[in-house]
Amino acid sequence: MQRVVVLFGEAEKGQCKKPYILRELPQLMDALGNPPPESEGLFFAIQALLYEREIIYFRVQEEGFSKVDYFCGLKYLKNKDKIKQVHAVCMPGVGDREILDATQPVCEIHKSHLITTQKDLYDYLTH
């Protein structure tokens, strides 16, 4: 069984609020292009693909701030008819309590892990 990682992040191409299912690096480049400056989402996506994980990538307008984009993706993930299993949800650049708290039901439904950065965890814990 393929391990599935969901990522939220910026990208130069692609539609916001649309899930991109990716299995190979060329697919990633064709669908999403290059990462904008200071963006971490595509970096994590490349790492996951190199570890042979399947990616579901949700492009957001601005990492950590485009709440509507995050909430739309999380709503999609709550539907077990569309997404059978998620092993991890990765939200680099997100320290916003409201967004991270909204991730908890998705992680509970899929019995998955939340991946964030040390800086974002610090922001979450101190605000």
For each residue, the residues with C-beta under 8 A, 3 or more apart:
1: 85
2: 23 53 54
3: 52 53 54 87 88
4: 53 54 55 56 83 85 86 87 88
5: 48 53 54 55 56 86 87 88 89 90 115
6: 55 56 57 58 73 77 86 88 89 90
7: 41 44 45 48 55 56 57 58 90 91 92
8: 41 57 58 60 63 69 70 73 89 90 91 92 94
9: 35 39 40 41 42 44 45 57 58 59 60 63 92 93
10: 35 36 39 41 42 59 60 61 62 63
11: 14 32 33 34 35 36 39 41 42 57 59
12: 32 33 34 35 36
13: 31 32 33
14: 11 18 20 31 32 33 57 59
15: 18 59
16: 58 59 60 61 66 69
17: 58 59 68 69 72 73
18: 14 15 58 59
19: 56 57 58 73 76
20: 14 31 32 55 56 57 58 59
21: 54 55 56
22: 27 28 31 45 49 54 55 56 57
23: 2 27 49 54 55
24: 27 28 49
25: 28 29 46 49 50
26: 29 30
27: 22 23 24 30 31
28: 22 24 25 31 32 42 45 46 49 55 57
29: 25 26 32 33 34
30: 26 27
31: 13 14 20 22 27 28 57
32: 11 12 13 14 20 28 29 42 45 57 59
33: 11 12 13 14 29
34: 11 12 29 42
35: 9 10 11 12 39 40 41 42 43
36: 10 11 12 39
37:
38: 63
39: 9 10 11 35 36 42 43 63 93
40: 9 35 43 44 63 92 93 117
41: 7 8 9 10 11 35 44 45 57 60 63 90 92 93
42: 9 10 11 28 32 34 35 39 45 46
43: 35 39 40 46 47 92
44: 7 9 40 41 47 48 90 92 115
45: 7 9 22 28 32 41 42 48 49 55 57
46: 25 28 42 43 49 50
47: 43 44 50 51
48: 5 7 44 45 51 53 55 90
49: 22 23 24 25 28 45 46 52 53 55
50: 25 46 47
51: 47 48
52: 3 49
53: 2 3 4 5 48 49 87
54: 2 3 4 5 21 22 23
55: 4 5 6 7 20 21 22 23 28 45 48 49
56: 4 5 6 7 19 20 21 22 77 83 86
57: 6 7 8 9 11 14 19 20 22 28 31 32 41 45
58: 6 7 8 9 16 17 18 19 20 69 70 72 73 76
59: 9 10 11 14 15 16 17 18 20 32 69
60: 8 9 10 16 41 63 66 69 70 73
61: 10 16 65 66 69
62: 10 65 66
63: 8 9 10 38 39 40 41 60 66 92 93 94
64: 93 94 95 96 99 120
65: 61 62 96
66: 16 60 61 62 63 69 70
67: 70 71 96 98 99
68: 17 71 72
69: 8 16 17 58 59 60 61 66 72 73
70: 8 58 60 66 67 73 74 91 94 99 102
71: 67 68 74 75 99 102
72: 17 58 68 69 75 76
73: 6 8 17 19 58 60 69 70 76 77
74: 70 71 77 78 102 103 105 106
75: 71 72 78 79
76: 19 58 72 73 79 82 83
77: 6 56 73 74 83 86 89 106 109 110
78: 74 75 105 106 109
79: 75 76 82 83
80: 83 84 109
81:
82: 76 79
83: 4 56 76 77 79 80 86 110
84: 80
85: 1 4 110
86: 4 5 6 56 77 83 89 106 110 112
87: 3 4 5 53 110 112 113
88: 3 4 5 6 112 113 114 115
89: 5 6 8 77 86 103 106 107 112 113 114 115
90: 5 6 7 8 41 44 48 114 115 116
91: 7 8 70 94 99 100 103 114 115 116 120
92: 7 8 9 40 41 43 44 63 115 116 117 120
93: 9 39 40 41 63 64 117 120
94: 8 63 64 70 91 99 100 116 120
95: 64 100 119 120 121 122 123 124 127
96: 64 65 67 99 100 123 124
97: 100 101 124 127
98: 67 101 102
99: 64 67 70 71 91 94 96 102 103
100: 91 94 95 96 97 103 104 114 116 124
101: 97 98 104
102: 70 71 74 98 99 105 106
103: 74 89 91 99 100 106 107 114
104: 100 101 107 108 114
105: 74 78 102 108 109
106: 74 77 78 86 89 102 103 109 110 112
107: 89 103 104 110 111 112 113 114
108: 104 105 111
109: 77 78 80 105 106
110: 77 83 85 86 87 106 107
111: 107 108
112: 86 87 88 89 106 107
113: 87 88 89 107
114: 88 89 90 91 100 103 104 107
115: 5 44 88 89 90 91 92
116: 90 91 92 94 100 120 121 124
117: 40 92 93 120 121
118: 121 122
119: 95 122 123
120: 64 91 92 93 94 95 116 117 123 124
121: 95 116 117 118 124 125
122: 95 118 119 125 126
123: 95 96 119 120 126 127
124: 95 96 97 100 116 120 121 127
125: 121 122
126: 122 123
127: 95 97 123 124
